Amino acid sequence: MVEEKKEIAVLLEEKRVFYPPEEIVKNSNVKKWMDKHGIKDYDELLERAKDIEWFWGEMAKEVVNWYEPPKKVLEWNPPYSEWFVGAKYNIVHDALDKHIGTPRENKVAYYFEGEPGDTRKLTYKDLYIQVNKLANALKQLGVKKGDRVGIYLPMIPELPIAMLACAKIGAIHSVVFSGFSALAFRERINDCKAKVVITCDSFYRRGKTVPLKKQTDEALEDAPSVEHCIVFKRTGEEIPWDDDRDI
């Protein structure tokens, strides 16, 4: 413990500054953005960023493809703020949709290596297909814009797929850490009145399997708002099943 404290103290006292190579700086996105706006150096960037409406309005133009552009960048009524007033946007368009039909669609978007060592590679097109498939399934289950979906999954590719599928149709996702208990999950899905929950059979952790579906069932014993439970296959273990609710 003493050695650990010593090491942390040394790190906190580190005074050296490590600058990136000039070639990397020149080709960075932030440098190209600065050049576009005539910003010469980092200090000037910080100064210009003080005008937060200008800064975030211009930055959004670089990374966001609006369905409808904002009428105003910021509506500030202390202590409340509303950003990009009047805009319409879906994050899935920029994350996935715009890459379909371009060379990027076949590039790997997501590398996964899990326990006990299984690996998966998902291209942008793979993700696009999976996200749309789940989004359509949610719509068929009656999930609409503004409805809540509880997500109780480990760190597997289906987690971001589920989040993007919700965003695609305007549903609000509530992600609950898979290490939380059934009671903790129940409290969260009851708080948000989730209409659907998404989970998996079980998952690997430290050489053992954790029965996540069983924990989900315990949570749903007293979760009246939940109509359906979508279950992904992770380990392939046998699990309890409710024909009227589980999918």
N, C-alpha and C positions, 0 to 999 in steps of 0.2 A: 504493500500500500504506500509506503514511504517513497519507494522508487517511482511509482505511478505519479505521485504528487510532484516529485522532482521534475519528471519529464513534462508534465503539463505546464509547470511554471516556466520551463525553458521555452516551450512553444509559445506561451503568452508573451514572452520577452523578445521574440524574434523580430529583428529590425530590418532584415534584408528585404529588398523588393525585387521580384522576378518579373521581368518584362517579356512579353511574347515576341518571337521573331518578327521583323518588319514585314516579311512576306505574308504572314498570317494576319497581321493587323490590316494590311492593305486590302486583303480579300475578304475581310470579315463583313458581316451584314451591317453591323453598327457603323463601321467606317464608311460604307457605301451610303448609308442613310445620312450620316453627317455631311458627306461631300454634297449630296443632293440639296441639303439645306444650308450649305455654306458655313458649316460649323467647323472651325479650324482645329480645336483641341478639346481635351476632356473637361477643362475648366469652363470653356464656353458652352459645352454640352450641359453641364450642371446648371449654368446660369439660365440657359434657354428653357431647361426643364422646369424652372420655377413657374413658368406660364403653363399651368397644368392642362388647361383646356386646349391650348395649341399643341403641346407636346403629345398628349394622348390622342388627340384628334388626328394628328399627322401619323403617329405610330400605327393607329388602327387602320389607316389607309394602306399601309404596307402589308398587313397580315390578315385583314378581315375582308371577305367578300360579302357585303351586305345584300340582303334581299331588298330592303329599303333602307337608305342611309339615314343617320340620325338628323333630326332637326336642330338639335343642340347637343354639344359634347357633354356638358355638365350643368345640371340644375342643382344649385347649392343653397339650401335653406337650413343653416346650422340648427341642430347637429345632423341634419339629414341630407343625403346626397342622392341624386339619381343620374346615372351615367348613360350616355348615348340615347337621349330622350327621343322616342318615336321610331327608333330603328327596329328592323326585323332581321333576325339572323338565326342560323342553325349551325352549331359548331361542327356537326358531322359533314357539312359541305366542305369546309376547309380541311378537316382531318382526313376525309376519305373520298367523297364524291368527286371533287375536282381532279383527282388523280386518275380516275377511270377513263380509259381511252388515250392515255398518255404513256410514254415509256416508263414512268414511275410506277404504274400499276403492278408491274412484275418485280419491283424491288421489295426486299424484305422490310416490313414495317415493324415487326415484333418478333424478337428472339425469346424463346422460353426454355429454361433448363430447370427442371423440378427435381424433387426428391421422389424416387430413388435414382435419379440420373436420366430420366426421359427428357427428350428435347423436341421442340417444335419450331418451325419457321412459318410465319404467316406473312404473305405479301399484302400490299394494299388492296389488291383485288380479292384475296382470301378474306380479309377483314370486311371488306365491302359486302361480300356475299353473306357472310355470317351475321353481320349487323342487321342487314335488311331482312334476313330470314327471321331473326328473333323479333325485330320490330314489327313485322307483319303478324307474327304469332301473338304478340302482345295486343295488337289491334283486334285480332280475332277473339281474344279473350275479353274484349270490351274496355281495354285501357285507352283512355283519351288524354288529350292535352290537359295538364294540371293534375292528373291522377298520380298517386304515389306508388312506387315499386320498391319493396325492400330487397336488398341484395346481401346475401349471407354466403360469401364465397371465399375460398383461400386465394393465394396469389397464383392464379392460373389464367390462361388467355381468355377464358369465358368471363372473367371479371370486367376487363375493359370493353369486351363485346357487349355485355349487358348494360354497362353505363352508356355506351354510344347508342345502343338500340333505344334506350329510354329517351335520350336527347333527340333522336331522330323523329320521334312522334310527339315530342313536347311533354313527355311524362317526367315527373320529378323522382330521381332515384335517391334512396337512402342507403348508403353502403355501411354495413356493420362488420366490424373486424371478426374474422372467423374464430378468433381465440376467445371471444366473449361468450358468456354462458347463454343457455336457452332463455333464462329470465331476462337477461340484459337485452337480447334480441327482441323478445316479446314487448318489453317496455318501449323500445324504439319504433317497432311497427305499429303499436297501438297509439303512440304519440302522433305519428304522421298519418294514421288511418290508411295504411297500405292496402291496396286492392289486390296486388299480386306479390308473391315473394319468389326469389330465384336463389337456388342453393345447389348443392351437389350431393352425391351419395356419401362420400367420405373423402378424406385427404391424408396425405403423408406428412408426418411431423416427427423428426428425431427417431426414425426407424419404426415408428408405429403408425397405425391409422386412427384418425379421429372421426367418429361417427356423426358427421354433420347433419345428415338427414334426420337421424334420430333426435338430435338436439332441436332441429327445426320443428319436428312434430310436437315436441314438448312445448315449444314456444307458441305453436298454433292452437294448442288446447284452449287458450283463452285469448284469441285474437279475432274478434267477430268481423272485422272489416275485410279480412283476407278471403278471397274467393277461390284463388288458384295458387298452386305451388309448382313452379317449373324446376325440374331436377336434372342437372347435368351429370354425366357419368365421368368420374375421375378414377376411382380404384377398381370399379366393377364388383364391389362387394354386394351381397344381398342386403336389401334395405326394406323397412316397412313401407307399405304403399296404400294410399287412399284413392280408390278408383274414381271417386266423385270429385276429388280436388287436385290430385297430383298429375303432372304431365311430364 
